[in-house]
Amino acid sequence: RGRDKHLVAPGDTITTDTGYMRGHGTYVEDDKLIASVAGVVERVNKLVCVRALKARYNGEVGDIVVGRITEVQQKRWKVETNSRLDSVLLLSSINLPGGELRRRSAEDELAMRDYLQEGDLISAEVQSIFSDGAVSLHTRSLKYGKLAQGVLVQVSPSLVKRQKTHFHDLPCGASVILGNNGFIWIYPTPEQKEEEAGGFTTNLEPVPLSDREVISRLRNCIVALVTHKMMLFDTSILYCYEASLPHQIKDILKPEVTEEIILEARQRLLDLEG
């Protein structure tokens, strides 16, 4: 991958040209632009910044995130999204149950815990970013909302590849939400899409064993990909899943098996780009 990426370590000189503006992760010393973090150099016209390889999640408008409610406050929920500050989900930024559109009243404020309470997992989209860097979320679409049964995997946000869609129904019988914030949610693919509830009803039926096995295999595959620092997107996860089928689920994370699976998946991805 290193042919087009310019990697730097802290203290490396990025450029001696004085025409560049310094962005995040850089500082100027003796007319030289020097990196202050380890990462990839990114240039936009004359602005040079270094994107850290290992950092907490930095929100961008339009990102899909998976988060956990940590606190219920006045007209808002606090959500843990792996960023430096807790994100905020305003009461006015959610769909009311039944999808009705109206101003939020005091009754809605009192019923906030009926919608979402502490410890609930949600999928949401980044609506805006406050001046201090905190993220404001919204769930005003039927594809976002409360998450019911599944498995959460936490990875580094830099390993999640940005794509048009982050909701994937995989052909193996499970679905994944690849949150841009590094939270990945794996859940059984729902048979029918519920339209009425506005994303608040959670289906708590027992999940059949076959689905649970698929989910745990996917989870181990994602952990294997992360161990080998591979980018996560629907194709890489699916190739890794298919490469792992000859092995038992519990063996996937044994180092020698992981290596074999990842080599096969990596080769298929290279052939695909090819």
Secondary structure, 3 states (H helix, E strand, C coil): CCCCCCEECCCCEEECCCCCEECCCEEEECCEEEECCCEEEEEECCEEEEEECCCCECCCCCCEEEEEEEEEECCEEEEECCECCCEEEEEEEECCCCCCCCCCCHHHHHCHHHHCCCCCEEEEEEEEECCCCCEEEEECCCCCEECCCCEEEECCHHHECCCCCCEEECCCCEEEEECCCCEEEEEECCCCCCCCCCCCCCCCCCCCHHHHHHHHHHHHHHHHHHHCCCCECHHHHHHHHHHHCCCCHHHCCCHHHHHHHHHHHHHHHHHHHC
